[in-house]
């Protein structure tokens, strides 16, 4: 990825970012700052304790509006005030197990939240690029080993979270064809945004404190001096450092703004050899943290359904943009552990986070 080109593109751009207080949103806010963008965030208040957004002091550094994407009036007000050039939609209810507990809220947030941000885009022209961030779980998954999903395969997520993201994709496709296509805008003199979706694999990285995620579980247990409980040690996932998909999102949004031929649907995941199972990830965590980290297999016989094998075919992004992941999975876990150890030791995490981003960009 050409980060110098990104600096030229994003420098001075007004970027509207939903979900800015979350794990990925916080990292993305810092990346955009380093690229020279003016960030306007819209999101719920952070819902973890501690939270990365607070640790990084971002409420004082970007335009931050606390609100719910289900609330069209509040979202539209913030959108109009931002008058964005680029729109990045990350706001979501992102936890599979939570979607079983509250499916209605999950669908309202992930589906109607997408409708609402696209309504802002439709009613208030001006943005040149829109990217909807979904998930690798949007595909119909029959647990076929070694099968990497391609972008043209059937969208039909199993659980409420995955399925709601499949629906979010379909909503985006419909708006793109109905309101932002060449046919739909013939004769119009308004700016027509380029629209894409990005389906990313499982992300890890410093500052994730969510429930029911393997790395935060590892950190919490290790700091307490307890064994790490691993529920699904044999489940294969496309783990990647959070900076990998975020950089890819910025690349896609930039490229399609400059040439509409790049507006499409993209998988963003690690290399095939970096798709590991959860037990392997726990082994890497223990290796890089050191004593007293350890883990034990606590498979749940009656756990809610989650796919046992999940891998993405990312050849489209590679062939289209020449994109390649920067860090291998062991490097990703090493950098993740380094972040949490620095945080646990009371270091300046704002500067530490920026340092990791600069190191990533320098590669």
RODO-2510 file (C-alpha; in nm, 4 decimals, decimal comma):
residues 363
     n   res          X          Y          Z
     1     x     0,0000     0,0000     0,0000
     2     x     0,1184     0,3479    -0,0861
     3     x     0,0845     0,5452     0,2366
     4     x     0,2395     0,8553     0,0792
     5     x    -0,0432     0,8490    -0,1745
     6     x    -0,2914     0,8084     0,1116
     7     x    -0,1482     1,1150     0,2863
     8     x    -0,1934     1,3167    -0,0291
     9     x    -0,5511     1,1972    -0,0676
    10     x    -0,6709     1,2142     0,2942
    11     x    -0,4823     1,5292     0,3891
    12     x    -0,7503     1,7912     0,4573
    13     x    -1,0384     1,5547     0,3696
    14     x    -1,3474     1,5505     0,5931
    15     x    -1,4152     1,1880     0,6886
    16     x    -1,7416     1,0789     0,8523
    17     x    -1,6796     0,7634     1,0555
    18     x    -1,9555     0,5665     1,2248
    19     x    -1,8510     0,3406     1,5102
    20     x    -1,5556     0,5666     1,5949
    21     x    -1,5605     0,4840     1,9674
    22     x    -1,5184     0,1100     1,9120
    23     x    -1,2025    -0,0957     1,8852
    24     x    -1,1579    -0,0675     1,5073
    25     x    -1,3025     0,2834     1,5003
    26     x    -1,0527     0,4109     1,7562
    27     x    -0,7544     0,2711     1,5649
    28     x    -0,8970     0,4093     1,2398
    29     x    -0,9447     0,7536     1,3951
    30     x    -0,5756     0,7662     1,4858
    31     x    -0,4731     0,6438     1,1390
    32     x    -0,6838     0,9132     0,9750
    33     x    -0,5301     1,1768     1,2028
    34     x    -0,1817     1,0665     1,1037
    35     x    -0,2861     1,0900     0,7383
    36     x    -0,4017     1,4482     0,7908
    37     x    -0,7785     1,3955     0,7690
    38     x    -1,0404     1,5822     0,9709
    39     x    -1,2384     1,3109     1,1490
    40     x    -1,6078     1,3371     1,2348
    41     x    -1,7240     1,0415     1,4405
    42     x    -2,0748     0,9197     1,5222
    43     x    -2,1180     0,6294     1,7605
    44     x    -2,2557     0,5016     2,0867
    45     x    -2,0517     0,5774     2,3967
    46     x    -1,7789     0,3176     2,4588
    47     x    -1,9270     0,0066     2,6184
    48     x    -1,6209    -0,1664     2,7604
    49     x    -1,4218    -0,0952     3,0743
    50     x    -1,1520     0,0056     3,0065
    51     x    -1,2083     0,1378     2,6550
    52     x    -0,9588     0,2199     2,3806
    53     x    -1,1311     0,5447     2,2816
    54     x    -1,0835     0,6778     2,6341
    55     x    -0,7306     0,5411     2,6702
    56     x    -0,6277     0,7306     2,3569
    57     x    -0,8054     1,0526     2,4613
    58     x    -0,9779     1,0759     2,1246
    59     x    -1,2802     1,2748     2,2407
    60     x    -1,0518     1,5784     2,2627
    61     x    -0,8832     1,5229     1,9270
    62     x    -1,1644     1,4567     1,6765
    63     x    -1,5202     1,5789     1,6190
    64     x    -1,7061     1,3202     1,8262
    65     x    -2,0844     1,2858     1,8407
    66     x    -2,2328     1,0240     2,0715
    67     x    -2,5449     0,8803     1,9137
    68     x    -2,7206     0,5686     1,7898
    69     x    -2,7198     0,4808     1,4172
    70     x    -3,0793     0,3608     1,4626
    71     x    -3,1711     0,7261     1,5250
    72     x    -3,1906     0,8725     1,1741
    73     x    -3,2593     1,2277     1,2935
    74     x    -2,9491     1,2405     1,5155
    75     x    -2,7327     1,0685     1,2540
    76     x    -2,8487     1,3018     0,9782
    77     x    -2,7822     1,6107     1,1912
    78     x    -2,4227     1,4987     1,2577
    79     x    -2,3762     1,4041     0,8919
    80     x    -2,4908     1,7422     0,7630
    81     x    -2,2637     1,9223     1,0091
    82     x    -1,9688     1,7110     0,8944
    83     x    -2,0385     1,7642     0,5226
    84     x    -1,8012     1,4740     0,4484
    85     x    -1,5876     1,3910     0,1501
    86     x    -1,5511     1,0267     0,2546
    87     x    -1,7893     0,8092     0,4608
    88     x    -1,6724     0,4954     0,6416
    89     x    -1,9493     0,2895     0,8044
    90     x    -1,8212     0,0697     1,0886
    91     x    -2,0980     0,1034     1,3496
    92     x    -2,2399    -0,2376     1,4384
    93     x    -2,3363    -0,4841     1,7064
    94     x    -2,0325    -0,7058     1,6395
    95     x    -2,0523    -1,0015     1,8811
    96     x    -2,1953    -1,3358     1,7628
    97     x    -2,2997    -1,4536     2,1088
    98     x    -2,4632    -1,1200     2,1904
    99     x    -2,6665    -1,1533     1,8721
   100     x    -2,8201    -1,4730     2,0094
   101     x    -2,9118    -1,2887     2,3306
   102     x    -3,0663    -0,9874     2,1553
   103     x    -3,1305    -1,0565     1,7855
   104     x    -3,3748    -0,7680     1,7432
   105     x    -3,1227    -0,5081     1,8566
   106     x    -2,8586    -0,6706     1,6364
   107     x    -3,0776    -0,6464     1,3247
   108     x    -3,1934    -0,2932     1,4077
   109     x    -2,8337    -0,1740     1,4434
   110     x    -2,6702    -0,3663     1,1624
   111     x    -2,9466    -0,3430     0,9024
   112     x    -3,1387    -0,0226     0,9756
   113     x    -2,8153     0,1481     1,0771
   114     x    -2,6914     0,0796     0,7246
   115     x    -3,0172     0,2063     0,5749
   116     x    -2,9889     0,5246     0,7801
   117     x    -2,6322     0,6110     0,6796
   118     x    -2,7181     0,5426     0,3154
   119     x    -3,0204     0,7715     0,3526
   120     x    -2,7822     1,0460     0,4672
   121     x    -2,5678     0,9790     0,1626
   122     x    -2,8725     0,9873    -0,0658
   123     x    -3,0375     1,2983     0,0778
   124     x    -2,7230     1,5071     0,1189
   125     x    -2,4938     1,4723    -0,1853
   126     x    -2,1304     1,5700    -0,1662
   127     x    -1,9353     1,2669    -0,0471
   128     x    -1,7235     1,1085    -0,3195
   129     x    -1,6655     0,7716    -0,1508
   130     x    -1,8645     0,5395     0,0778
   131     x    -1,7419     0,2125     0,2289
   132     x    -1,9587    -0,0253     0,4300
   133     x    -1,7523    -0,2558     0,6509
   134     x    -1,9179    -0,5937     0,7023
   135     x    -1,7549    -0,9267     0,7923
   136     x    -1,6151    -1,2530     0,6639
   137     x    -1,9207    -1,4209     0,8188
   138     x    -2,1663    -1,2919     0,5564
   139     x    -2,1282    -1,6051     0,3427
   140     x    -2,3350    -1,9217     0,3611
   141     x    -2,0893    -2,1447     0,5454
   142     x    -2,1074    -2,5230     0,5297
   143     x    -1,7766    -2,5649     0,7155
   144     x    -1,5936    -2,6935     0,4091
   145     x    -1,2302    -2,7314     0,5101
   146     x    -0,9745    -2,5339     0,3066
   147     x    -1,2502    -2,3466     0,1225
   148     x    -1,1750    -1,9764     0,0903
   149     x    -1,4895    -1,7740     0,0251
   150     x    -1,4951    -1,5549    -0,2855
   151     x    -1,6919    -1,2327    -0,3211
   152     x    -1,9468    -1,3781    -0,5634
   153     x    -2,0582    -1,6603    -0,3317
   154     x    -2,3985    -1,6717    -0,1633
   155     x    -2,4597    -1,4307     0,1236
   156     x    -2,6491    -1,6072     0,4013
   157     x    -2,4917    -1,5803     0,7464
   158     x    -2,6140    -1,8391     0,9971
   159     x    -2,6424    -1,6598     1,3323
   160     x    -2,8227    -1,3244     1,3821
   161     x    -2,4991    -1,1240     1,3745
   162     x    -2,3692    -1,2865     1,0569
   163     x    -2,7081    -1,2777     0,8887
   164     x    -2,7657    -0,9136     0,9792
   165     x    -2,4350    -0,8325     0,8098
   166     x    -2,5448    -1,0294     0,5027
   167     x    -2,8542    -0,8095     0,5014
   168     x    -2,6384    -0,4986     0,5396
   169     x    -2,4518    -0,6034     0,2251
   170     x    -2,7778    -0,6484     0,0342
   171     x    -2,9075    -0,3114     0,1504
   172     x    -2,5866    -0,1499     0,0219
   173     x    -2,6168    -0,3308    -0,3116
   174     x    -2,9769    -0,2111    -0,3488
   175     x    -2,9002     0,1535    -0,2702
   176     x    -2,6018     0,1447    -0,5032
   177     x    -2,8149     0,0204    -0,7933
   178     x    -3,1276     0,2207    -0,7116
   179     x    -2,9851     0,5618    -0,6266
   180     x    -2,6157     0,5832    -0,7120
   181     x    -2,5764     0,3975    -1,0412
   182     x    -2,5095     0,5640    -1,3737
   183     x    -2,8639     0,4825    -1,4855
   184     x    -3,0190     0,6203    -1,1661
   185     x    -2,8292     0,9498    -1,1845
   186     x    -2,8420     1,0261    -1,5586
   187     x    -2,8944     1,3960    -1,6102
   188     x    -2,8127     1,4803    -1,2499
   189     x    -2,5450     1,7360    -1,1676
   190     x    -2,4916     1,6189    -0,8088
   191     x    -2,1817     1,4324    -0,6926
   192     x    -2,2395     1,0568    -0,7160
   193     x    -2,0368     0,8644    -0,4592
   194     x    -1,8483     0,5461    -0,5353
   195     x    -1,9736     0,2660    -0,3091
   196     x    -1,8019    -0,0519    -0,1917
   197     x    -1,8275    -0,3069     0,0866
   198     x    -1,5353    -0,4756     0,2589
   199     x    -1,5555    -0,8167     0,4253
   200     x    -1,2745    -0,8529     0,6758
   201     x    -1,1505    -1,1498     0,8707
   202     x    -1,1171    -1,1733     1,2493
   203     x    -0,9132    -0,8826     1,3809
   204     x    -0,6796    -0,8699     1,6774
   205     x    -0,4792    -0,5832     1,8189
   206     x    -0,4137    -0,3823     2,1292
   207     x    -0,7034    -0,2118     2,3023
   208     x    -0,9811    -0,4620     2,2356
   209     x    -1,1615    -0,5194     2,5650
   210     x    -1,4845    -0,6730     2,4297
   211     x    -1,6467    -0,9795     2,5793
   212     x    -1,6336    -1,3182     2,4062
   213     x    -1,3209    -1,2463     2,2014
   214     x    -1,0152    -1,4625     2,2355
   215     x    -0,7415    -1,1991     2,2784
   216     x    -0,9238    -0,9866     2,5397
   217     x    -1,0049    -1,3115     2,7226
   218     x    -0,6346    -1,4009     2,7136
   219     x    -0,5352    -1,0614     2,8510
   220     x    -0,7945    -1,0541     3,1298
   221     x    -0,7094    -1,4039     3,2496
   222     x    -0,3319    -1,3541     3,2359
   223     x    -0,3376    -1,0250     3,4257
   224     x    -0,5434    -1,1963     3,6966
   225     x    -0,2964    -1,4852     3,7069
   226     x    -0,5605    -1,7290     3,5839
   227     x    -0,5533    -1,9872     3,3043
   228     x    -0,6953    -1,8694     2,9711
   229     x    -1,0214    -2,0494     2,8892
   230     x    -1,0411    -2,1418     2,5199
   231     x    -1,3909    -2,2502     2,4118
   232     x    -1,3186    -2,3502     2,0516
   233     x    -0,9461    -2,4333     2,0192
   234     x    -0,9879    -2,6145     1,6863
   235     x    -1,1905    -2,3446     1,5067
   236     x    -0,9929    -2,1974     1,2169
   237     x    -1,0210    -1,8215     1,1666
   238     x    -0,8561    -1,5636     0,9357
   239     x    -0,6884    -1,3734     1,2191
   240     x    -0,5156    -1,0492     1,1203
   241     x    -0,3917    -0,7397     1,2989
   242     x    -0,6515    -0,4639     1,3071
   243     x    -0,4254    -0,2346     1,1039
   244     x    -0,4429    -0,4698     0,8038
   245     x    -0,8125    -0,4247     0,7211
   246     x    -0,8136    -0,0601     0,8293
   247     x    -0,5364     0,0225     0,5837
   248     x    -0,7240    -0,1740     0,3166
   249     x    -1,0462     0,0189     0,3889
   250     x    -0,8622     0,3474     0,3451
   251     x    -0,7044     0,2198     0,0240
   252     x    -1,0389     0,1106    -0,1242
   253     x    -1,2149     0,4347    -0,0279
   254     x    -0,9303     0,6350    -0,1846
   255     x    -0,9002     0,4343    -0,5056
   256     x    -1,2726     0,4316    -0,5800
   257     x    -1,2931     0,8055    -0,5144
   258     x    -1,0369     0,8588    -0,7875
   259     x    -1,1766     0,5957    -1,0276
   260     x    -1,5278     0,4496    -1,0046
   261     x    -1,4144     0,1227    -1,1648
   262     x    -1,2822     0,0217    -0,8211
   263     x    -1,6252     0,0455    -0,6538
   264     x    -1,6993    -0,3189    -0,5758
   265     x    -1,7061    -0,5849    -0,3006
   266     x    -1,3796    -0,7006    -0,1452
   267     x    -1,2541    -0,9648     0,0947
   268     x    -0,9731    -0,8516     0,3235
   269     x    -0,7931    -1,1245     0,5126
   270     x    -0,4564    -1,2815     0,5892
   271     x    -0,2473    -1,5048     0,3685
   272     x    -0,3643    -1,8677     0,3568
   273     x    -0,0729    -1,9837     0,5702
   274     x    -0,1723    -1,7324     0,8381
   275     x    -0,5209    -1,8775     0,8900
   276     x    -0,4737    -2,0600     1,2195
   277     x    -0,6987    -2,2155     1,4792
   278     x    -0,7783    -2,0543     1,8119
   279     x    -0,5558    -2,2928     2,0041
   280     x    -0,2584    -2,1883     1,7900
   281     x    -0,3390    -1,8247     1,8589
   282     x    -0,3444    -1,8971     2,2316
   283     x    -0,0047    -2,0699     2,1979
   284     x     0,1402    -1,7588     2,0304
   285     x    -0,0092    -1,5387     2,3011
   286     x     0,1518    -1,7483     2,5753
   287     x     0,4847    -1,7438     2,3891
   288     x     0,4966    -1,3651     2,3565
   289     x     0,3524    -1,2788     2,6982
   290     x     0,5626    -1,5270     2,8922
   291     x     0,4967    -1,6261     3,2525
   292     x     0,2360    -1,6669     3,3937
   293     x     0,0310    -1,6999     3,0727
   294     x    -0,1181    -2,0453     3,0045
   295     x    -0,4380    -2,1821     2,8570
   296     x    -0,6686    -2,4804     2,8844
   297     x    -0,9243    -2,6381     2,6553
   298     x    -1,2772    -2,5767     2,7815
   299     x    -1,4871    -2,6740     2,4791
   300     x    -1,8595    -2,6251     2,5340
   301     x    -2,0831    -2,9120     2,4244
   302     x    -2,3983    -2,6957     2,3982
   303     x    -2,2452    -2,3650     2,2870
   304     x    -2,4355    -2,1482     2,0348
   305     x    -2,3480    -2,2384     1,6763
   306     x    -2,0371    -2,0783     1,5290
   307     x    -1,8629    -2,1930     1,2110
   308     x    -1,5678    -2,4236     1,2783
   309     x    -1,3817    -2,3276     0,9604
   310     x    -1,3672    -1,9859     0,8014
   311     x    -1,1225    -1,8541     0,5433
   312     x    -1,1369    -1,5842     0,2773
   313     x    -1,0087    -1,5831    -0,0783
   314     x    -0,8519    -1,2367    -0,1081
   315     x    -0,7172    -1,2739    -0,4611
   316     x    -0,9540    -1,0036    -0,5897
   317     x    -0,8015    -0,7326    -0,3689
   318     x    -0,4550    -0,8559    -0,4615
   319     x    -0,5165    -0,8519    -0,8357
   320     x    -0,7108    -0,5243    -0,8325
   321     x    -0,4858    -0,3151    -0,6114
   322     x    -0,1652    -0,5147    -0,5732
   323     x    -0,2575    -0,5321    -0,2039
   324     x    -0,0773    -0,7646     0,0349
   325     x    -0,0960    -0,8019     0,4139
   326     x     0,1960    -0,6416     0,5975
   327     x     0,2348    -0,8611     0,9067
   328     x     0,2218    -1,2403     0,9306
   329     x     0,0036    -1,3830     1,2068
   330     x     0,2907    -1,4368     1,4508
   331     x     0,3974    -1,0730     1,4030
   332     x     0,0373    -0,9607     1,4494
   333     x     0,0097    -1,1476     1,7793
   334     x     0,3527    -1,0234     1,8925
   335     x     0,2533    -0,6604     1,8293
   336     x    -0,0825    -0,7172     1,9980
   337     x     0,0792    -0,8611     2,3107
   338     x     0,3328    -0,5758     2,3124
   339     x     0,0469    -0,3227     2,3204
   340     x    -0,1297    -0,4891     2,6136
   341     x     0,1929    -0,5308     2,8115
   342     x     0,2749    -0,1621     2,7582
   343     x    -0,0768    -0,0685     2,8720
   344     x    -0,0507    -0,2949     3,1757
   345     x     0,2833    -0,1304     3,2612
   346     x     0,1299     0,2179     3,2501
   347     x     0,3054     0,3492     2,9381
   348     x     0,1794     0,6426     2,7274
   349     x    -0,0603     0,4483     2,5066
   350     x    -0,1457     0,7378     2,2781
   351     x     0,2154     0,7579     2,1691
   352     x     0,2631     0,3782     2,1736
   353     x    -0,0368     0,3338     1,9424
   354     x     0,0874     0,5974     1,7008
   355     x     0,4296     0,4349     1,7048
   356     x     0,2804     0,0973     1,6060
   357     x     0,0866     0,2603     1,3224
   358     x     0,3967     0,4390     1,1937
   359     x     0,5944     0,1137     1,2058
   360     x     0,3162    -0,0631     1,0162
   361     x     0,3036     0,2097     0,7524
   362     x     0,6822     0,2054     0,7130
   363     x     0,6668    -0,1603     0,6059
***
